[in-house]
Amino acid sequence: MRLVPVPVDRRGVWSGRLPVTASAPRLFIPPVSRRFFAPIRSREDSMSIIAERLSAIKPSPTIAVTTKANEMKAAGRDVIGLGAGEPDFDTPEHICAAATEAMTKGETRYTPVGGTVALRKAIAAKLKRENGLEYSLNEITVGCGGKQTIYNAMMATVEPGVEVIIPAPYWVSYPDITLLCGGTPVFVPCAAENGFKLQPRDLERAITYRTRWVILNSPSNPTGAAYTAEELAALARVILAHPHVWVMTDDMYEHLVYDGFKFSTIAQVEPRLKDRTLTLNGVSKAFSMTGWRVGYAAGPAELISAMNTLQSQSTTHTSSVSQAAAVAALNGPLDFLAERNALFQERRDLVVARINDCPGLSVSKPEGAFYVYVSCAGVIGKTLPNGKLLETDADFVTELLEAEGVAAVQGEAFGLSPYFRISYATATPVLEEACTRIKRFCESLK
């Protein structure tokens, strides 16, 4: 593995883009921006009211794609959006009923910062029942979605000089939250031939004395890749040898697995890591509750307390009504998941088959989530009918949207090119039409 410099602009700020290809694994360490250490600007330096730390991050690329697609729809274009990371199902009725009951009973006041006792008890019961993990209530916190629990954990633990290991492809927010905290994201590319999964030898090479966190996301956004218990055990052996390294495991897609895949989480597989693991989850994906904004984290009490202190000075707590709904979700039946997962699996199989029939594209079946990560290496370097050259995966998705009205997300947003992400969390007929358009676009290239 060799170190590869990451491009920065003349101000020393990382652009957020990586010169990553699907070749042999390489380790990318963006420089910590000089701007984190710069003195406060004088009036003469700049009249902007915006803090300089914001220059280190960028808006979410996935949200940008969805916004662009919606703008085109509003302008009268026929657009199929495959960029959204949320289920197309409604929240189950018993969960909505619990929210209505909470409002009727007047459960609309402030709650404890870390979540209601009822919700933290439900989370503790879920973790013990489904994952074999035992946590006290003071070892559990609730945030406004999974993203806030990640943000709180990072803000509580990451500072300039600290490194966070992020396997690529990655969820788009991991690097930017790290940078916002002044930390350094260390990207470890995970090749398709390894199922887009972090390999123990590459993890070992990435760890330094500055490493504080290793982030694991299983099943993964954007690839859908999920780690087996054996694969997690192999990674755990590496981490056990480095007592200063902690694990942040993002299990948001836990229940969305297919073909009989058995989900495992690292603290369950290796109990000796439990005191160095922050387990993240939520109700957004499995229960179709993305808009309810309920995520949670379980870990050592000292860390959870620090996260609560931070949250007490920001959002205070998640909506009381949303928390009541989450209690119903975690304590209620899960039978609806089997039907929904069967439909997701059918959609996955459809999209994989149709995409593999497109000239220049290829994709394998992922274990979970509702995404496929498509290689477009076979079309890079080809030209459009108008003579324009496709040089990157960003070019591919831009021209696909313009020519055929299909919105997908470029692989460079997730740190590994040349790929693009498709979400199959939409109706089957819509997916059929989208795949027809993608094939037509690929066939038009020369």
C-alpha positions as CSV (number, residue, x, y, z in Angstrom):
1,M,0.0,0.0,0.0
2,R,1.4,3.4,-0.9
3,L,0.5,6.9,0.4
4,V,-1.1,9.2,-2.2
5,P,-1.4,12.9,-1.6
6,V,-4.8,14.4,-1.6
7,P,-5.3,17.6,-3.6
8,V,-5.8,20.9,-1.7
9,D,-6.4,24.3,-3.0
10,R,-4.0,27.3,-2.7
11,R,-5.4,27.9,0.8
12,G,-4.6,24.4,2.0
13,V,-8.2,23.3,2.0
14,W,-9.1,19.8,0.9
15,S,-11.6,19.8,-2.0
16,G,-13.5,16.8,-0.7
17,R,-12.6,14.8,-3.8
18,L,-10.2,11.9,-4.0
19,P,-8.1,10.8,-6.9
20,V,-9.3,7.2,-6.3
21,T,-9.7,4.5,-8.8
22,A,-10.6,0.8,-8.4
23,S,-6.9,-0.3,-8.7
24,A,-4.8,-1.7,-5.8
25,P,-5.6,-0.3,-2.3
26,R,-4.0,3.0,-1.5
27,L,-4.2,5.0,1.6
28,F,-5.3,8.6,1.4
29,I,-4.6,11.0,4.3
30,P,-5.9,14.5,3.6
31,P,-3.8,17.2,5.3
32,V,-5.4,18.8,8.3
33,S,-6.4,22.2,7.0
34,R,-4.2,25.1,8.0
35,R,-7.4,27.0,8.4
36,F,-8.2,25.2,11.6
37,F,-5.1,26.8,13.1
38,A,-5.4,30.2,11.5
39,P,-5.9,33.3,13.7
40,I,-9.3,35.0,13.7
41,R,-9.7,37.1,10.6
42,S,-9.5,40.8,10.9
43,R,-12.1,43.1,9.3
44,E,-9.5,43.8,6.6
45,D,-9.0,40.1,5.8
46,S,-12.6,39.3,5.0
47,M,-16.1,40.8,5.3
48,S,-17.8,37.4,5.2
49,I,-19.8,36.4,8.2
50,I,-19.3,32.7,7.5
51,A,-16.8,30.9,9.8
52,E,-13.7,29.6,8.1
53,R,-14.2,26.1,9.5
54,L,-17.1,25.7,7.0
55,S,-14.6,25.9,4.1
56,A,-13.4,22.4,5.0
57,I,-16.7,20.8,4.2
58,K,-19.2,20.6,1.4
59,P,-23.0,20.2,1.1
60,S,-24.2,16.6,1.0
61,P,-23.8,15.3,-2.6
62,T,-26.8,12.9,-2.2
63,I,-29.1,15.7,-1.1
64,A,-27.8,17.8,-4.0
65,V,-28.7,15.1,-6.5
66,T,-32.2,14.8,-5.1
67,T,-32.6,18.6,-5.1
68,K,-31.5,18.8,-8.7
69,A,-34.0,16.1,-9.7
70,N,-36.8,17.8,-7.9
71,E,-36.0,21.1,-9.6
72,M,-36.1,19.4,-13.0
73,K,-39.5,17.8,-12.1
74,A,-40.8,21.2,-11.1
75,A,-39.7,22.6,-14.4
76,G,-41.8,19.9,-16.2
77,R,-39.1,17.3,-16.9
78,D,-39.8,13.6,-16.6
79,V,-37.3,12.6,-14.0
80,I,-36.8,9.3,-12.2
81,G,-34.9,9.8,-8.9
82,L,-32.7,7.0,-7.8
83,G,-30.6,9.1,-5.4
84,A,-32.7,9.1,-2.3
85,G,-31.6,7.0,0.7
86,E,-35.0,6.3,2.2
87,P,-37.6,3.5,1.9
88,D,-40.6,4.2,-0.3
89,F,-42.9,2.5,2.3
90,D,-45.0,4.4,4.8
91,T,-44.4,4.2,8.6
92,P,-46.4,1.2,10.0
93,E,-49.8,2.1,11.3
94,H,-49.1,1.0,14.9
95,I,-46.2,3.4,15.1
96,C,-48.2,6.3,13.8
97,A,-51.0,5.4,16.3
98,A,-48.5,5.5,19.2
99,A,-47.5,9.0,18.1
100,T,-51.1,10.2,18.0
101,E,-51.8,8.7,21.4
102,A,-48.7,10.5,22.8
103,M,-50.0,13.8,21.5
104,T,-53.5,13.2,22.9
105,K,-52.1,12.3,26.3
106,G,-50.0,15.5,26.4
107,E,-46.6,14.0,25.9
108,T,-45.5,17.1,24.2
109,R,-43.1,18.7,26.7
110,Y,-39.3,18.6,27.1
111,T,-37.7,15.2,27.7
112,P,-34.3,14.3,29.2
113,V,-31.5,15.2,26.8
114,G,-30.5,11.7,26.2
115,G,-34.0,10.4,25.5
116,T,-37.0,9.3,27.6
117,V,-36.6,6.5,30.0
118,A,-39.2,4.5,28.1
119,L,-37.2,4.9,24.8
120,R,-33.8,4.1,26.4
121,K,-35.4,1.0,28.0
122,A,-36.7,-0.1,24.6
123,I,-33.3,0.4,23.1
124,A,-31.6,-1.6,25.8
125,A,-34.1,-4.4,25.4
126,K,-33.6,-4.4,21.6
127,L,-29.8,-4.5,21.9
128,K,-30.0,-7.4,24.4
129,R,-32.7,-9.3,22.5
130,E,-31.4,-9.0,19.0
131,N,-27.6,-8.4,19.5
132,G,-26.8,-10.0,22.8
133,L,-25.5,-6.7,24.2
134,E,-26.3,-5.4,27.6
135,Y,-26.3,-1.6,28.3
136,S,-27.4,0.5,31.3
137,L,-29.7,3.5,30.6
138,N,-26.8,5.8,31.2
139,E,-24.9,4.1,28.4
140,I,-27.6,5.0,25.8
141,T,-28.3,8.3,24.1
142,V,-30.9,9.4,21.6
143,G,-30.3,12.0,18.9
144,C,-32.2,13.7,16.0
145,G,-31.4,10.9,13.6
146,G,-28.3,8.7,13.3
147,K,-26.3,11.6,11.8
148,Q,-26.6,13.6,15.0
149,T,-25.3,10.8,17.2
150,I,-22.3,10.5,14.9
151,Y,-21.8,14.3,15.0
152,N,-22.0,14.3,18.8
153,A,-19.6,11.4,19.1
154,M,-17.1,13.1,16.8
155,M,-17.4,16.5,18.4
156,A,-16.8,14.9,21.8
157,T,-13.7,13.0,20.8
158,V,-12.1,14.4,17.6
159,E,-9.8,17.4,17.5
160,P,-6.8,18.6,15.4
161,G,-4.2,15.8,15.1
162,V,-6.7,13.0,15.5
163,E,-7.2,10.5,12.7
164,V,-10.4,8.7,11.8
165,I,-10.1,5.6,9.6
166,I,-12.9,5.5,7.0
167,P,-13.2,2.6,4.6
168,A,-14.1,3.7,1.1
169,P,-16.7,3.7,-0.4
170,Y,-18.2,5.5,2.6
171,W,-21.3,7.3,3.6
172,V,-20.8,10.9,2.5
173,S,-21.1,12.5,5.9
174,Y,-18.3,10.6,7.7
175,P,-15.4,12.6,6.2
176,D,-17.1,16.0,6.5
177,I,-18.1,15.5,10.1
178,T,-14.5,14.5,10.8
179,L,-13.1,17.6,9.1
180,L,-15.6,19.9,10.8
181,C,-14.3,18.6,14.1
182,G,-10.7,19.4,13.0
183,G,-9.7,15.8,12.6
184,T,-8.1,14.0,9.7
185,P,-10.0,11.4,7.7
186,V,-7.8,8.5,6.6
187,F,-9.4,6.7,3.7
188,V,-8.8,3.0,3.0
189,P,-10.1,2.0,-0.4
190,C,-11.9,-1.3,-0.4
191,A,-11.9,-3.1,-3.8
192,A,-14.8,-4.7,-5.5
193,E,-13.0,-8.0,-5.5
194,N,-13.1,-7.9,-1.7
195,G,-16.8,-7.1,-1.7
196,F,-16.1,-3.4,-0.9
197,K,-15.1,-4.6,2.6
198,L,-12.2,-3.5,4.8
199,Q,-9.5,-6.1,4.9
200,P,-7.5,-6.7,8.2
201,R,-4.1,-6.2,6.5
202,D,-5.2,-2.8,5.1
203,L,-6.7,-1.8,8.5
204,E,-3.4,-2.6,10.2
205,R,-1.4,-0.5,7.8
206,A,-3.8,2.5,8.3
207,I,-3.5,2.6,12.1
208,T,-1.1,5.1,13.6
209,Y,-0.6,6.5,17.1
210,R,-3.0,9.3,16.0
211,T,-5.9,7.0,15.2
212,R,-8.9,7.4,17.4
213,W,-11.7,5.8,15.5
214,V,-12.3,3.1,12.9
215,I,-15.8,3.5,11.3
216,L,-17.6,0.4,10.2
217,N,-20.9,0.6,8.3
218,S,-22.7,-2.7,7.8
219,P,-24.8,-3.1,5.7
220,S,-23.1,-0.3,3.8
221,N,-24.3,2.9,2.3
222,P,-23.5,3.1,-0.7
223,T,-22.6,-0.5,-1.6
224,G,-25.0,-2.7,0.4
225,A,-22.0,-4.8,1.5
226,A,-22.3,-6.4,4.9
227,Y,-19.7,-8.1,7.1
228,T,-20.1,-11.6,8.3
229,A,-19.3,-12.5,11.9
230,E,-16.0,-14.1,10.8
231,E,-15.0,-10.9,8.9
232,L,-15.7,-8.8,11.9
233,A,-13.7,-11.1,14.1
234,A,-10.7,-10.7,11.8
235,L,-11.0,-6.9,12.0
236,A,-11.5,-7.1,15.8
237,R,-8.2,-9.0,16.2
238,V,-6.4,-6.1,14.6
239,I,-8.1,-3.5,16.7
240,L,-7.5,-5.4,20.0
241,A,-3.8,-5.0,19.4
242,H,-4.1,-1.2,19.4
243,P,-5.7,-0.2,22.8
244,H,-6.0,3.5,21.8
245,V,-8.3,2.7,18.8
246,W,-12.1,2.8,19.2
247,V,-14.8,1.5,16.8
248,M,-17.8,3.4,15.6
249,T,-20.2,0.9,14.1
250,D,-23.1,2.3,12.1
251,D,-25.8,-0.4,12.0
252,M,-28.6,1.6,10.6
253,Y,-29.4,-0.9,7.9
254,E,-29.3,-3.9,10.3
255,H,-32.7,-5.3,9.4
256,L,-32.3,-4.9,5.6
257,V,-30.4,-8.1,4.7
258,Y,-31.2,-10.7,2.1
259,D,-30.6,-14.3,1.0
260,G,-30.6,-15.5,4.6
261,F,-27.6,-13.3,5.6
262,K,-27.1,-13.2,9.3
263,F,-26.3,-9.7,10.7
264,S,-23.7,-9.3,13.4
265,T,-22.2,-6.3,15.1
266,I,-18.6,-6.1,16.3
267,A,-19.2,-5.7,20.0
268,Q,-21.3,-8.9,19.8
269,V,-18.6,-10.8,17.9
270,E,-15.8,-9.6,20.2
271,P,-17.0,-8.7,23.7
272,R,-13.5,-7.5,24.7
273,L,-14.1,-4.5,22.3
274,K,-17.4,-3.5,23.9
275,D,-15.7,-0.9,26.1
276,R,-14.1,0.7,23.0
277,T,-17.2,0.5,20.8
278,L,-19.9,3.0,20.0
279,T,-22.8,1.1,18.5
280,L,-25.1,3.4,16.3
281,N,-28.5,2.6,15.1
282,G,-32.0,4.1,14.6
283,V,-35.5,3.6,13.3
284,S,-35.2,5.5,10.0
285,K,-34.6,2.7,7.5
286,A,-36.1,-0.5,8.9
287,F,-39.3,1.2,10.1
288,S,-39.6,3.8,7.3
289,M,-39.2,6.6,9.7
290,T,-36.6,8.9,8.1
291,G,-38.6,12.0,8.8
292,W,-39.2,11.2,12.4
293,R,-35.5,11.8,13.1
294,V,-34.7,9.2,15.8
295,G,-31.2,7.7,16.0
296,Y,-29.5,6.2,19.0
297,A,-26.0,5.2,20.3
298,A,-24.8,2.8,23.0
299,G,-21.4,2.8,24.5
300,P,-19.3,3.6,27.6
301,A,-21.0,6.0,30.0
302,E,-18.2,8.6,29.9
303,L,-18.6,9.0,26.2
304,I,-22.4,9.0,26.3
305,S,-22.3,11.7,29.0
306,A,-20.1,13.8,26.9
307,M,-22.4,13.4,23.9
308,N,-25.4,14.4,26.0
309,T,-23.5,17.5,27.2
310,L,-22.9,18.5,23.7
311,Q,-26.5,17.9,22.6
312,S,-27.8,19.9,25.6
313,Q,-26.3,23.0,24.0
314,S,-27.6,22.2,20.5
315,T,-30.9,20.4,19.8
316,T,-31.6,19.5,23.4
317,H,-33.5,16.3,22.5
318,T,-35.4,14.5,19.8
319,S,-39.1,15.3,19.5
320,S,-41.1,13.8,22.3
321,V,-43.7,12.6,19.9
322,S,-41.0,10.9,17.7
323,Q,-39.6,9.3,20.8
324,A,-43.0,7.8,21.7
325,A,-43.3,6.5,18.1
326,A,-39.8,4.9,18.3
327,V,-40.8,3.1,21.5
328,A,-43.7,1.5,19.6
329,A,-41.3,0.6,16.8
330,L,-38.7,-1.1,18.9
331,N,-41.2,-2.8,21.2
332,G,-43.6,-3.8,18.5
333,P,-43.9,-6.5,15.9
334,L,-41.4,-7.0,13.1
335,D,-43.5,-9.2,10.9
336,F,-43.9,-6.5,8.3
337,L,-40.2,-6.5,7.7
338,A,-40.3,-9.9,6.0
339,E,-42.7,-8.8,3.4
340,R,-40.8,-5.5,2.8
341,N,-37.4,-7.2,2.6
342,A,-38.8,-9.8,0.1
343,L,-39.8,-6.9,-2.1
344,F,-36.5,-5.2,-1.7
345,Q,-34.7,-8.4,-2.6
346,E,-36.8,-8.7,-5.8
347,R,-36.0,-5.1,-6.7
348,R,-32.3,-5.7,-6.0
349,D,-32.3,-8.8,-8.3
350,L,-34.1,-6.9,-11.0
351,V,-31.8,-4.0,-11.0
352,V,-28.6,-6.1,-10.9
353,A,-29.8,-8.2,-13.8
354,R,-30.9,-5.1,-15.9
355,I,-27.7,-3.1,-15.1
356,N,-25.5,-6.0,-16.1
357,D,-27.2,-6.0,-19.4
358,C,-26.1,-2.4,-20.1
359,P,-23.0,-2.0,-22.2
360,G,-20.0,-0.9,-20.1
361,L,-21.7,-1.3,-16.7
362,S,-21.4,-4.1,-14.2
363,V,-22.6,-4.7,-10.6
364,S,-22.7,-7.6,-8.1
365,K,-25.5,-8.5,-5.7
366,P,-25.0,-6.8,-2.3
367,E,-26.0,-8.4,1.0
368,G,-28.2,-5.7,2.3
369,A,-29.5,-2.1,2.4
370,F,-31.2,-0.8,-0.7
371,Y,-28.4,0.3,-2.9
372,V,-26.2,-1.1,-5.7
373,Y,-22.8,0.4,-6.5
374,V,-22.4,0.2,-10.2
375,S,-19.0,0.1,-12.0
376,C,-19.1,2.4,-15.0
377,A,-15.4,1.8,-15.9
378,G,-16.5,0.4,-19.3
379,V,-18.0,3.7,-20.4
380,I,-15.4,6.1,-19.1
381,G,-13.5,7.5,-22.2
382,K,-16.5,7.1,-24.5
383,T,-18.3,10.0,-26.1
384,L,-21.9,11.2,-26.3
385,P,-23.6,11.6,-29.6
386,N,-22.7,15.3,-29.5
387,G,-19.0,14.4,-29.2
388,K,-18.6,15.2,-25.5
389,L,-16.2,12.9,-23.7
390,L,-17.1,11.1,-20.5
391,E,-14.0,11.5,-18.3
392,T,-15.4,10.7,-14.8
393,D,-18.3,9.0,-13.1
394,A,-19.5,12.6,-12.3
395,D,-19.7,13.2,-16.0
396,F,-21.7,9.9,-16.5
397,V,-24.4,10.8,-13.9
398,T,-24.6,14.4,-15.1
399,E,-25.2,13.4,-18.7
400,L,-27.5,10.5,-17.8
401,L,-29.7,13.0,-15.9
402,E,-29.7,15.4,-18.8
403,A,-30.2,12.9,-21.5
404,E,-32.6,10.4,-19.9
405,G,-33.9,12.0,-16.8
406,V,-32.5,9.4,-14.4
407,A,-30.9,10.8,-11.2
408,A,-28.1,8.7,-9.6
409,V,-25.1,9.7,-7.4
410,Q,-21.6,9.7,-8.7
411,G,-19.0,7.4,-7.1
412,E,-16.6,10.2,-6.3
413,A,-19.0,11.4,-3.7
414,F,-18.4,8.1,-1.8
415,G,-14.7,8.0,-2.3
416,L,-14.3,5.3,-4.9
417,S,-14.4,5.8,-8.7
418,P,-15.5,5.0,-11.4
419,Y,-18.9,4.0,-9.9
420,F,-22.3,5.4,-9.3
421,R,-24.9,4.5,-6.7
422,I,-28.5,3.5,-7.4
423,S,-31.2,3.3,-4.8
424,Y,-33.8,0.7,-5.5
425,A,-36.1,1.9,-2.8
426,T,-38.8,2.8,-5.3
427,A,-41.6,1.0,-7.1
428,T,-40.7,-1.9,-9.4
429,P,-42.3,-0.4,-12.6
430,V,-40.2,2.8,-12.0
431,L,-37.1,0.8,-11.6
432,E,-37.9,-1.1,-14.9
433,E,-38.2,2.2,-16.7
434,A,-35.1,3.7,-15.1
435,C,-33.0,0.7,-16.2
436,T,-34.4,0.9,-19.8
437,R,-33.3,4.5,-19.9
438,I,-29.8,3.7,-18.5
439,K,-29.3,1.0,-21.1
440,R,-30.5,3.4,-23.9
441,F,-28.0,6.0,-22.7
442,C,-25.1,3.5,-22.6
443,E,-26.0,2.2,-26.1
444,S,-25.8,5.8,-27.4
445,L,-22.1,6.2,-26.4
446,K,-19.3,5.7,-28.8
